[in-house]
Amino acid sequence: MRISDTRNTRTPHEPVFIEDLALLRRRRTFKWQAGELTPDRICLGVAEMDLYAPDFLRETLDQAVRLGETGYGLCEAQEAACEKYLTEHHDAGLAGARCTTDVLTGLRTVLRLDLPPGSPVIVETPVYGDLLTVVREAGLVPLPVPLLRDAQGYRHDWAALADAARAGARGWFLCQPHNPVGRAWTAEEQSQAIALVLEHDLLLLANEVHIPLGLNRRLVSAFADPAVHRVRAYGFTSASKAFNIPGLKSATVYASDRSARALTEMPQSLLGRPGSLGAIATVACYEQGMDWLEALRAALADRVQQVLAELAGLPLAAEVGVPDATYLVWAEFPHGDDADRFGRALAESQVSVLPGAGFGDPGLAHCFRINAASHPAVLSEAFARIRAAL
Ligand SMILES: Cc1ncc(COP(=O)(O)O)c(C=O)c1O
């Protein structure tokens, strides 16, 4: 069987992508069951990677399952491992960390407990759409502020952000890196963001779920600037994206000095408690996964380049930036009926990606988010079909 064949030919740190489409379609996950009635589908949508679990993780989970460790997770070890990871790899200085089941649960809990009902919260668009949902679920109001786009790529619109703050915004999501455009903020931009938060007494929500996935550089946490401790600030991360374990439900929330006490007092019942497999896996990722992660980042940078080259080869005028981070490619087709043609070609070729209108603004219908974390042969096959359909 292909699973064991592939395993014999590699080193323990080498990420192995799955080439066999029939095997991928058997995966009982959100990504590969999109369009489950389409037998010949290729799924490049939801942010899961088509990877085998790395050896260290498989062994850790195997042992845990053998011992019947399918209980409630222990938070302390995960919190300590996450804090050490963020300090050593992203220069963060934290004033406390707590476990939660996932980033969205952590965000919902913090928003609900830290802001008065009805408060507007700035969300820069295009954005991972569930962030808007979470703001609403917490009884608050999302205040979309579009990112600016120029020849260099996406950046913050400082004037619009200050206007939003003056108009009554009480919180701001700062996504490092920003999903879906893949922009990683520099230390200077993060400091400028914190200065704005301080000036307007906003609640800073630093969404750092993709922070391990800088492609060619190390990303800096918002908690690297000591000034963060003068504002009410929470950060959110997880091993889920970088190690492909969102199904294990384990994430970490951390705080600035000003928010440390509030974080300590947050009921675990609202944050949720990771399952033991999630907590055990997270500790293993942070403690044993760094060589694998480095190799993965290099592989993902290649996959992203492949997708960019494939897009450039289509008979359409795609505008695509090179992401600083993540394995997600944000493709825009602003001219003529290119977006419609691309959409039709996707449907005809049974290739699914995520449509742009789900990223916080119905005006993004000419955009698509393409997940590049697949085997090169799967990506080639997907684009060959799209080209043939155009
Ligand atoms: C920016 C961003 N925030 C949050 C999430 C959701 O994270 P979780 O599954 O831990 O709730 C995702 C998932 O892709 C994401 O991209």
The ligand as an SDF file (V2000), in Angstrom:
LIG
                    3D

 16 16  0  0  0  0  0  0  0  0999 V2000
   -6.5910   33.6100   10.6720 C   0  0  0  0  0  0  0  0  0  0  0  0
   -7.2450   32.4070   11.2760 C   0  0  0  0  0  0  0  0  0  0  0  0
   -7.7650   32.4890   12.5030 N   0  0  0  0  0  0  0  0  0  0  0  0
   -8.3570   31.4340   13.0860 C   0  0  0  0  0  0  0  0  0  0  0  0
   -8.4520   30.2210   12.4370 C   0  0  0  0  0  0  0  0  0  0  0  0
   -9.1660   29.0870   13.1020 C   0  0  0  0  0  0  0  0  0  0  0  0
   -8.3430   28.4870   14.0170 O   0  0  0  0  0  0  0  0  0  0  0  0
   -8.9540   27.3480   14.9660 P   0  0  0  0  0  0  0  0  0  0  0  0
   -9.2340   26.1690   14.0910 O   0  0  0  0  0  0  0  0  0  0  0  0
   -7.8630   27.0930   15.9560 O   0  0  0  0  0  0  0  0  0  0  0  0
  -10.1710   27.9040   15.5900 O   0  0  0  0  0  0  0  0  0  0  0  0
   -7.9220   30.0790   11.1690 C   0  0  0  0  0  0  0  0  0  0  0  0
   -8.0300   28.7980   10.4580 C   0  0  0  0  0  0  0  0  0  0  0  0
   -7.6400   28.6300    9.3310 O   0  0  0  0  0  0  0  0  0  0  0  0
   -7.3080   31.1960   10.5650 C   0  0  0  0  0  0  0  0  0  0  0  0
   -6.7760   31.1160    9.3430 O   0  0  0  0  0  0  0  0  0  0  0  0
  1  2  1  0
  2  3  1  0
  2 15  2  0
  3  4  2  0
  4  5  1  0
  5  6  1  0
  5 12  2  0
  6  7  1  0
  7  8  1  0
  8  9  2  0
  8 10  1  0
  8 11  1  0
 12 13  1  0
 12 15  1  0
 13 14  2  0
 15 16  1  0
M  END
$$$$
